[in-house]
Amino acid sequence: MRSPRLFTISAGLGLWLSSVAATAAPAACKPPAGFNDTPHPAIAPAEQLAVHTEQIDIARPFPVVVEAMNMPLHQALRGSGSLPGVAGDFMLTKGDFGAPGSRHIVCLTDGTTVEEESLVRDGTATTGHFRYVVWDYGTPKARPISYGVGEFRTVALDATHTHITWTYSFQLKDDVFPGELGALGRWLFRVGFLDRDYADMMRGTLNGYKAAAESRPNR
């Protein structure tokens, strides 16, 4: 089973607003100057992270939804408002992105990059689970963020309906506002950004999946 980030993201930072419309081919992407590939950050317990979840029901069978989500990352995550879209990616490991341990650089439309690694990808004929970590953000909007952990869970509700749950969890830097405020800072980040700009991006992405899937016939 392919990962929901590649159903797209990957997403990704599977990173900002989706669209099912065709777009131009992604620009060339490469690691930033001075890039040094290191292991992904250790992931903190859930209670130390700022978390937001979005969900959607799609009136199509699980295989149709999976197929509809299989679009290039730069088409699925195009950007919205102050959030940049995806311009392309550069693989750091062999093969395509998606298998656990696969890692790539994602180039954004504002000229910055992030690094992303697949942590978990598994599923059955009626369920899918994909978890990934994103770090080394360059975009100014993400200055307070140390890393983010995304997780897609996709499940067939019945023969003609599929449910997607997408959760994003962020670890904030403890020496940058608002992360330096601890639990209060996580709350401020969640209500001021996660539940607004980022939630809009996530809903847009899921609605893009829904539109793409429901435009296809049942089978």
Secondary structure, DSSP 8 states (H G I E B T S, - for coil): ---HHHH-------------S-----------TT-----------GGGSEEEEEEEEESS-HHHHHHHT---HHHH---BTTB--EEEEEESSSS-TTSTT-EEEEEETTS-EEEEEEEEEEE-SSEEEEEEEEE---SGGGTTEEEEEEEEEEEEEETTEEEEEEEEEEEE-TTSTTGGGTHHHHHHHIIIIIIIIIHHHHHHHHHHHHHHHHTS---
